[in-house]
Amino acid sequence: KNKNLLFLSSYEHLTDLYRLTEQMGYYYAGVEEDDISHLNKIAIVDNNNKVLKYYDSFDVTAKEIKEDLEQLLAY
């Protein structure tokens, strides 16, 4: 429903993800060896590339993220 939401993965967005993870203090390792190691994080980022909220993906539910997105989109 919300065409203004963009979901990034490393597929065709590796440079963007490097930039974002660096800004958040996270990292990727093993990229050159094709053996990628990384933290499991989810981030909500606005159009100005400001991180609005981030989660440890092991400690958050889809329901929590959905509620946060609905609240952020209401503004």
HELIX and SHEET records of a PDB file:
HELIX    1   1 LEU A   14  MET A   24  1                                  11    
HELIX    2   2 ALA A   62  LEU A   73  1                                  12    
SHEET    1   A 2 TYR A  28  ALA A  29  0                                        
SHEET    2   A 2 SER A  37  HIS A  38 -1                                        
SHEET    1   B 2 LYS A  41  VAL A  45  0                                        
SHEET    2   B 2 VAL A  51  ASP A  56 -1                                        
END                                                                             
